[in-house]
Amino acid sequence: MSWRVQVKKKAAKGLLRLPKSVQQALEALAADIRATGPIRGDWPNYSKLSDGSHHCHLNYSYVAVWIVADDEIKIIEVTYVGSRQNAPY
């Protein structure tokens, strides 16, 4: 069973203001997460954060942050997509 990736409302709203290349990078990240899960050591500057969330860089300036909302039914929630200066970590 593959993972389901949901983008939280606030993250989706911010995503629309970002460059198309960043939006496409998030789509690629979501596809990788759907296929193989939330741990993405193959993405640039990936790390698991102390609060249990995960993050990686989409490019030099932008990051994505996600959490495992439900491990049993495999749901991932993207909680932030935006500039790394404003990232919640």
C-alpha positions as a printed NumPy array, in Angstrom:
array([[  0.   ,   0.   ,   0.   ],
       [  1.382,   3.391,  -0.943],
       [  1.438,   6.488,   1.241],
       [ -1.158,   9.223,   0.842],
       [  0.221,  12.782,   0.772],
       [ -2.019,  15.658,   1.851],
       [ -0.996,  19.305,   1.66 ],
       [ -2.431,  21.321,   4.544],
       [ -4.583,  24.295,   3.547],
       [ -2.081,  26.937,   4.7  ],
       [  0.803,  25.22 ,   2.887],
       [ -1.267,  24.884,  -0.296],
       [ -2.14 ,  28.571,  -0.196],
       [  1.527,  29.55 ,   0.112],
       [  2.547,  27.084,  -2.574],
       [  0.531,  28.952,  -5.199],
       [  2.734,  32.039,  -4.671],
       [  5.989,  30.145,  -5.236],
       [  7.858,  29.736,  -8.536],
       [  6.628,  26.989, -10.866],
       [  9.933,  25.097, -10.453],
       [  9.35 ,  24.88 ,  -6.673],
       [  5.787,  23.669,  -7.221],
       [  7.11 ,  20.988,  -9.561],
       [  9.802,  20.008,  -7.039],
       [  7.103,  19.521,  -4.382],
       [  5.118,  17.364,  -6.814],
       [  8.226,  15.221,  -7.372],
       [  8.829,  14.978,  -3.609],
       [  5.202,  13.963,  -3.027],
       [  5.529,  11.269,  -5.713],
       [  8.659,   9.898,  -4.005],
       [  6.932,   9.924,  -0.607],
       [  3.884,   8.14 ,  -2.052],
       [  6.113,   5.451,  -3.506],
       [  8.612,   4.825,  -0.705],
       [  7.573,   6.683,   2.445],
       [  8.458,   9.761,   4.48 ],
       [ 12.199,   9.192,   4.981],
       [ 13.848,  10.919,   2.035],
       [ 17.613,  10.625,   2.378],
       [ 17.829,  10.926,  -1.404],
       [ 16.619,  14.569,  -1.324],
       [ 18.963,  17.539,  -0.651],
       [ 19.496,  18.447,   2.996],
       [ 16.864,  15.993,   4.229],
       [ 16.616,  15.587,   7.977],
       [ 14.2  ,  14.315,  10.571],
       [ 13.519,  17.117,  13.038],
       [ 13.399,  16.779,  16.821],
       [  9.593,  17.119,  16.945],
       [  9.191,  14.11 ,  14.638],
       [  8.572,  16.082,  11.463],
       [ 10.765,  15.852,   8.364],
       [ 12.162,  18.503,   6.043],
       [ 14.218,  18.864,   2.876],
       [ 15.209,  21.56 ,   0.434],
       [ 13.268,  21.893,  -2.8  ],
       [ 15.997,  24.208,  -4.09 ],
       [ 18.479,  26.602,  -2.482],
       [ 15.817,  28.986,  -1.157],
       [ 12.755,  26.835,  -0.485],
       [ 11.978,  23.916,   1.826],
       [  9.125,  21.524,   2.534],
       [  8.192,  20.244,   6.005],
       [  5.952,  17.217,   6.539],
       [  4.744,  14.92 ,   9.313],
       [  3.504,  11.356,   9.468],
       [ -0.117,  11.969,  10.409],
       [ -1.02 ,   8.289,  10.594],
       [  1.532,   5.508,  10.367],
       [ -1.024,   2.694,  10.206],
       [ -2.995,   3.928,   7.213],
       [  0.046,   5.755,   5.796],
       [ -0.911,   9.438,   5.686],
       [  1.659,  12.211,   5.273],
       [  0.738,  15.876,   5.799],
       [  2.837,  18.605,   4.203],
       [  2.629,  21.371,   6.803],
       [  4.911,  24.006,   5.256],
       [  6.27 ,  24.907,   1.846],
       [  8.16 ,  28.148,   1.55 ],
       [ 11.331,  30.066,   2.161],
       [ 13.901,  28.418,   4.357],
       [ 14.282,  31.661,   6.346],
       [ 10.674,  31.362,   7.549],
       [ 10.605,  27.591,   8.015],
       [  9.077,  26.394,  11.301],
       [ 12.114,  24.578,  12.699]])
